[in-house]
Amino acid sequence: MTPKKLERVIVGDAVAVREALTRLNETGLSVLLLVDREGRFRRTVTDGDIRRLLLGGASLETTLAALGPLESKTVPTDIDGVTALAVMNEFAIDELPVLDAEGRPVGLHRRRDLDSQILLSTPHLGDYEMAFVEEAFRTNWVAPLGPNVDAFERELAAYVGVEHAAAVNSGTAALHLALVVLGVGPGDVVFCSTFTFVASTSPILYVGATPVFIDSEPETWNMSPPALGRALADAAARGRLPKAVLVVHLYGQSADMDPIMELCEAYEVPVIEDAAESLGATYKGRASGTIGHLGAYSFNGNKIITTAGGGILVSSDKALIERARFLSTQARDPAPHYEHSVLGYNYRMSNVLAGIGRGQLKVIEDRIVARRAVFERYRQGLAHLPAVRWMPEAPFGRSNRWLTACVIDPSATGLRPPEVVEHLAGARIETRRVWKPMHRQPLFAGCVYYPHEEAASLSDRLFDEGLCLPSGSNMTVEQQQRIIGEVDRLFSTGRAP
């Protein structure tokens, strides 16, 4: 609970019933904390207590001094969330005051923070989305295309600093279109980050091309320039350079793009950036996703901002985006009837979803600040655990910290990620192992893979040791403290109970 909200929960004898009801409604809690003139806790005040006062003849102007004494259950500051929840269960209460050594309230445990399911990354809607959605309904622009789509493309392009954007129905669709407009087709080869989600690589198969997977490097966990350099040199020696290089910016961290771009420019290979997870991240002053020839963002429900489902393709090359936009609307030729000369796709974003995106874009910097704060609280709260090491943030820019990712050092603990995931799931906390590398997926069995070093694969080690913790920008501090407490307890024992 924030200090400001706690301040509204604490009341004195002189507070009137009217004000008490207002505060209960404002905070959304079922209790207030009544204190004496020295600020020491006296009792809890519930809406039921106030109702009984009113039924007994009190008025809305009657003060809380009319309440009699009550022995309310409290706990000291050194009681953790698990113990606090046990107390709440024993006494069938939903809020439990936390008192300091002098008996003054300094916190409030809430059942919903200690016992509710905590998900990995949930949508976080705000105050702006509804106005754009209502405008879409009012004007009957609910199908694909419309004013919100046009405006969202302009506003997103302006935010990341490019000239052109095409809004589509998923980040996967954006990547597919990127490959198509670059002319990638059957028999071609595409180099791609191996440490990623399958949506980065599936579009390569959509167009009939073959992926070659490139390992990560330790500074960013993203594409390894040394591995890419070896792969390009080998391809050049065989006379079969890739048609494109697809770089993924993982968990909100930009890849080290300068050496990657230098290598690709030397071999005249275009670069696609899969920035699905890194909207708002920067690289040497530039937005992640804007350095290659094309960049793709995702607005899935778990991303830094969402349109419920959607994506966007960006580029400073107007011709590429115009081609992608044409293909995304079934490739309809300019004719007075439905004429189609090439294969197109039903990929355009709806006007309603674009309205959500416009509202979300207004608060993206707030969302990034919140996610970075989540990461920092984990880092500080678990700093005493030598077995936990955090995904680095490269000095060349800002990570949006979309997900807080860490590795568990096997030499410092007997625990491994699957055991941690299982234990936290039992505590109603969703965690997830980091992405399983594509070169280890059955779908891509037999594909060529270039590790970071000749005999050392970083992505394999990250998968074996890596873990993602809940990171939503709407997660409360109390919920995160609950997660930190569970992780601390598990690692302090050295084994899952």
N, C-alpha and C positions, 0 to 999 in steps of 0.2 A: 504494500500500500504506500502511495506517495505521501510525503509529509503534509502536502496541502490537503489531501483527502482525509488523512488522520486528524488534522486540525478541525475539519468540519464534523468529525465523528465525536470529538470530545466536547462535552457541555457541562455547564455549571448549574447550581440550584436556581439561578435567576432567569434561566432560559424558559420562555413560555411554551405551552403545549403547541401553539401554532408554529413557532419556530422549530420545535423538535420534529413535528410532522414534515415540515419543509425540508429539513436536513435528511430525514430518512428517505424521502422521495428523491432528493438530489443525489445522494450517495449510492442509492440502490441497495443498501444494506438493510438488515432487519434489526440492528441494534445501534444504540448510541452509548457512549461511555461517560457516565456521570462522575464528576470529580468534585473534591472540596476546594476551599479557597487556596490551599497550598498546591493544588494540582494532583493530589493523591486520589487514586481510584476508590469510588464508593460502591458502585453497582452498575450493571447494564440496564439500559432502558429500551424496551421493545415496543413495537406498535401495539402489542397486546396490553402492555402496561398502560400505555396512553389511552387505549380504548376503555380499559377498566376505570381510569380516572374520569373520563367523560361520562361513562354510565353512572358513576357515583355522584354526579352533579357538578363536576368541574367544568370550566369554560375553556375556550381556546386561549384565553389570556392567563389562565392559571399557570403558575410556574412549577417547575419540576421539584421544587422544595416540598410539594405536597406528597411526593412519593415516599413511602416508608423504606426502611432498611431491607436489604436483600443480599444474601450470600451468593455472589456470582463466582463462577469458576474462572480462574485465571492461571497463567503460567509465567515463569520467569523467562528472561531473554535467552538463556542457554538451552532451552527446550527446542529440539528440532521438529521439522514438519511431521515426521512419521509419528513421534510421540504425541504431538499436538492433535493429530487426527485421531489417535487412539483415545485421547481424553474426550474429544468431541463425540466420538462413537459411544463411549461409556455413559455420557451424560445427555445424549440426544440433543446436542446443540450444533449450530452451524457457524457460529463465530466465537472466537476465544481470545480475550484480551491478553496482551503481553505487557508485563509490568517490569520496570527497572528496580534496582535495589531499594529505592525510596518509595516504591509503590505507585509510581506515576506511569500511566499508559504510554508505551512507546511503539506499539504495533498492535495488529489484530490479525490473527490467523483466521482464514476463511475456508470453509469446507470446499468451495468451488475451486480454490487455488490448490488445495492439497489432495483432492480426490477425483477431480475431473480429468478426462483424457487430454493429454498435451500432444498435439500433432506436430509434425516436423516443420511445416511451413504452410500456413493457412492464408486464404485471401484476406486482405485488409482494406475494406472499403471505407470511404470517408464522407465528406459533406458535399462534394462537388459533382459526383457522378449522376445523381438523380436528375439534376436540372437538364443535363444533356440527353439523358434517356427520355425524360418527359417531353422534351422538344421533338425527339424522333417520333414518339407516339402521337403528339399533337399534330404533327405535319404528315403523319402516315408514312414516314420514311423508315420502315422497319426491315426492308429487304436489303440484300447486298447493294453497295453503293449508296451515295447520299451525302449531305453536307457534313455530317460528323466524320465520315471516312476521309473526305477531302481535307478537312481541318486537322484531323488526327495525323495524317501524313505530313502536312506542313509543320505542325507543332513538334512532332517527334523528330523530323529532319532538322529543325532549328535547334532542338535540345542537344542533339549529338553533333551538330555542326556539319551536316552534309546538305546537298541541294535537292536530292530526290529520294522519294520513298514510295513503296507500294504496299498497302496494308492487305494482309491475307488472313486465312482462317487458322493458321498454325505456324509455328516456327519451322516445323518440318516442311510445310509447303513452300516457305520462303527459301529454304536450302535447295529443295527440288528445282524451283524456278531458277535459282542462281546457277545450278549446274546446266540446266537447259539453255539459258541465254548465253552461256559461255561455250555452247556447242559440244558439251560432253555427251557421249553416246556409247552404243555397244562397241566393245573392243578397246575402249579407252581405259586409262589407269588414272586413279585419283589418290593422291597421298592424303592421309587423314590422321588426326590425333587418335591414338588408341584408347587413352584414358578419358572416356566420355560415355554418355548415354547413347543407346542405339539409334535414337532419332537423328543423330549427327551423321550416321553412316548408312542408314536405310535408303536415303535418296540416291546414293551412289548405285545401289542395286536397281532402283526404280528406272534409271536411265540406261541400264545394261552395262555399266562400267565395272571395273574391278578395283577394290580398295587395296592399298598398301599402307600398313599401319606404322605410325611413328611414335616412339616412346616420349615420356615427359622428362623434364629436367628438375632438379631439386629446388631451385630458387622460386619457381612459380607453380610447379606441378603441371605445367602445360608443355606444349610441343618443344622437344629438344632440338635446338639448332644443330648441334653436332650430329645427331641421328639423321636429321633432315639432310644435312650436307652429304653424309655418306650415301643416303638413298638416292639423292639427285645425281651424284657422281656415278653411281652404279647404273642408273637409268640412262644417263648420257652415254656411258660406255657401251650399253646395249642398243643404243639408238632408239630408245622408247621412253622419252620423257613423259611425265604425267600431264594430263590435260588441265589439271588444277591441283592446288594444295588447299585442303580444308583444315583450318586452324581453329581449335576449340578453346574458348576462354572459360576455364573451369571454376565453378563455385564463386563467381564474381571477380576473379583475378585475371587480368590481362596477361596473355603470353608476351614474351619478349620479342616484339615485332620487328625491331630494326634488323637484327641478323637474319630473321626469317625472310623479310622482304628483300634484303640484299641477295640472299641465296636464290630466291625465286626470280628476281629481276635478272640475275646473271644468266639464268637458264631460260628466261622469257616464259615463265609459267605464272598464270594468274592465281591470285590468292582470294579465297572465300573465308570470311570470319564467321564462325558460329559463336555469336555473342548472346545466345539464348539466356545465359545465366549472368551476364555481365553488364547489362544496361546500367549506365551511371558510373561504371568503372573508367579509369583513365590510364593512358600510357603517354608519358612525357608531354602532358598537356593536351593530348587528343583523346577523343572518346573511343573506348573499346568498340570495335565493330566498324570503324570508319577508315582504317588504315589500308586494308586490302582493296581489291577491285569491287567487292560486294560484301555486305555484312547482313546478318540475319539475327533478329531478336525474337524472343518468345514472350507471350503474355498469357501463358497457362496460369491456372489458378494458384499455383505455388510460387510464382516468380515475384520479383521485386515489386512490379506493378502488374495488374492483370486486366484483361478484357473478358474474363471467364474462359475464353479460348481464343487464341489468335496469334498472329505474328506479323512481322514487317520486314521487308527487304529494302536496304538502303545502299546508295552509291552516289558518287559525284559524277558518274557517267549517265547522262540523261537517256541515251539510247538504250542502255541496258535496262533501266527501270521502266521505260516506256514499253519495251518488249515484254518484260515480266508482267506488267499490268495488262497488256493485251492478252497474253497467254492465260492469265488468271481468270479472265472472264470468257472462257470457252473459245478464245481466238476467233471472235466474230469479225469478219471482214467488213469494211465500210461499204455497205450495199443497202438498198431499200428493202431487202428481205434477208433471211438468215442464210448467210454464205460463209462457208468455212473452208479454207485452203490448207490449214495445218492443224495438228492436234493441239487442243487447248485443255484447260482444267477449270473446274468449278472451285476456285480457291479464294475468291474475294471475301473480305471481311464485311459483316453486316453493319448497317448504320447504327443499330442499337448498341452493339458491342464496341464500336468505335467511340460512341458516346461515353461508355464506361472508361475507355482508355483515356479520353480527354480529361476526365475528372481525375483519374489516377495520376496522370502526368503532372498535374498541378502540385502533387505532394511527393513526387519521387525523391526529392532531396531529403525530406523528412523521413521517408522510409529507409533511405540509405543510412542516415544518422542513427536511426533506431536499430538497424541490423548490425552496424558497427559497434553500437553500445552493447548489444547482446553478446557479440564476440568478446568484447573487453571484460564484461562481467564473468564470462566463463574463464577467461585467461587469468583474471585475478583470483576468482573463487577457487580455482583448482591449481593454482601456482605451486602449491606444496606437494603435488603429486608428480614425482619424477618420471612416472611411466607415461604421462600424457604430454604429447608435443603437438604444437598447433601448426596448421597450414600457414606458411610464411606469407608475408605481404612484401612484394618486391619494392625496392626503393624508387623505382621509376614512375610510380603512379599510385592511384587509389583503388583499392578493392572495394566493391560494394558489400562484401561479406554476406552474399546471398544465403549461403549456408555456412555455419560454423563447422569446419572439418578439422579433425585431429588424427594423429596416429598413436597407437598404443605400443610402447617399446616392450617387446617380448622379453628383453633381458632384465627389465625392472619389475615385472609382474607375472603372475601365473595366468592372467586373464587374456583372452583373445576377443576380437570384436563380436563374433557370434554369441559368446557368453554374455557380453555387456548388453547387446541388443535384446537377448532373451530376458535378462534380469530386469531391465528398464521397462520392457513391455509388461512384465508382471506388476510393475508399479504404475501402469497406465501412462507411460511415457514412450512416444514413438521416436525411435532412432533408426538409422539406416547405415549399412555399410557403404563405403564409397563405391563409385562405379566399377564394375568388373570390366577390365580392359577388353576391347573388341577382339584383339587377337586371341583371346581365350574363350570367346563365345562360339558355341557350336555352329551358329549361322555363318561364321567366317572361317571355319576350319580350312586350313590349307593356305590362307592368305599370307603374304610375305610380311614380316615384322622386323623393324629396325630398333633395337634397344638403345638407350642413352649411351651406354658404353658397350663394347663388344660382348662382354660376358656379364653385364649387370643391367637388369631391367627394373627401372624405378617404378613403373606403373604396376608391375606384379607385386612388388613389396608394399606399395601403397594400398593395393586391394587387400592384401593379407593382413595389414595392420591398421587400416583406416576406418574412420567412423564419422558420421554426421550427426550432430545434436540438434534438437529443436531450435529454430532460429527465427520464427515469425516476428515481424515488426509489431504485431499486436499482442505478443506474449507479455504477461505481466511480470514485474520484478519478482513477485511472490512465487509465480510458477517457475521462474528460472532458478530461484533459490531452492525450490523443491528438487529440481533436476540436479543442481550442484550437490545438494545434500545426499541424494541417492548415489551419484557417482562417487562422491567422497567415501561414503559408507562401504560401497562395494570394493573400491580399490584399497581402502584401509585394511580390510580383512584379507585382501589378496585372493579372494575366491568368491564365486557366486554362492549365496546361501541356498 
